[in-house]
């Protein structure tokens, strides 16, 4: 039901997680032949469709399928994260590829089997830890043992890629700030973070060129890790990412993140904690679980000699983009060394602001905006030319990535808020690492750096389809 404020203004569908709309249509070309006049369509008991021609001949009709690439190219809905099931981005596909690789190795064909690599993000690891009553480090090593048992050659965490994303975000902000001051570029600031694919997809489909120039060119940690691993292992790599939300599947499916010659994607498949729970035996705990899994150490990230201890980053549970960029900007632009940043809530706990002042003058104003309600606030101010912030860390999920749409929800009646508090507590108690420790990994050329660390985004124009017209 909509909430009405006047005859022309109304607010509807304010859910933060947005499923596909009924306008989501993939045009299908239907081949017609003169000999099939009078044909009938019948639905079989198993749900398949057959066409019965005049002579009684039956012809099974092929199903129309959509991929996540179709969803990305369609402007019919905002984000299809919570409602689209796609075969190539599922845990069944992961198991299928792993089993095929194992079969080839057993037949002595290891040279043609895939190199299987699984990368772990901290947020889903914490979700698994809470679900199975483990410490974060125990959960990480248990997951390593589990995936190796399935046949994985490498299991690693992407905290180093998170470091590289933070470093790139910091440098891009300072570059944009100076462009605004020296070249008077109006669209240099505010800089909007780009690590949340739900937010990026929404901006591309809904606001296009009005918003996209403000979005950072920095890739997300998932895609930075994917590019580095692809450089390391080549075309034989099959890279699985464990991520906290379904939108990461959309991100991995973007054409921008695949080789233009071979078609190989930097991340072949994304699975989520909810899917991993199903692989482990479901919410009821039936099946393998993690208790019987032998823990195994992780592999070192490319360019490092040993695996890192599990860690977090200061700031938000989504990676701390606003926090680290704020500290870096104060030092690089104003020569002010600060050790901590205090974000104060504005309208709600998901809308937090930090200010840097000198002599009573506000020099920097950063904000963290989580959830689509707060995103709308930022976008509307931006459209009116009255956005007071220099940097905005944006995440589509309320409370950010720790509360991602595919994190495991309570099955024992525990309130969701209590679960989130537990996840945040685990995150805060992990040792926080300064991202500068990973600066030594940047041994590539300037041309390679552009491909490894940066990307671009594109407006999705509405297709001229009569079915999209609302009468």
Secondary structure, 3 states (H helix, E strand, C coil): CCEECCCCCEECCCCCCCCCCCCCCCCCCCCCCHHHCCCEEEECCCCCEEEECCCCCEEECCCCCCCHHHHHHCCCCCCCCCCCCCHHHCHHHHHHHHHHHHHHHHCCCHHHCCEEEEEECHHHHHHHHHHCCCCHHHHHHHHHHHHHHHCCCEEEECHHHHHHHHHHHHHHHHHHHHHHHHCCCCCCCCEECCCCHHHHHHHHHHHHHHCHHHECCECCHHHHHHHHHHHHHHHHEEEEEEECCCHHHHHHCCHHHECCCCCCECCCEEEEHHHHHHHHCCCCCCCCCCCCCCCCCCCCCCCCCCCCCCCECCCCCCCCHHHHHHHHHHHHHHCCCCCCCCCEECCCCCEEEEEEEECCEEEEEEEEEECHHHHHHHHHHHHCCCCCCCEEEEECCCCCHHHCCCCCCCCCCCCHHHHHHHHHHHHHHCCECCHHHHHHHCCCCHHHHHHHHECCCCCCCCCCCHHHCCC
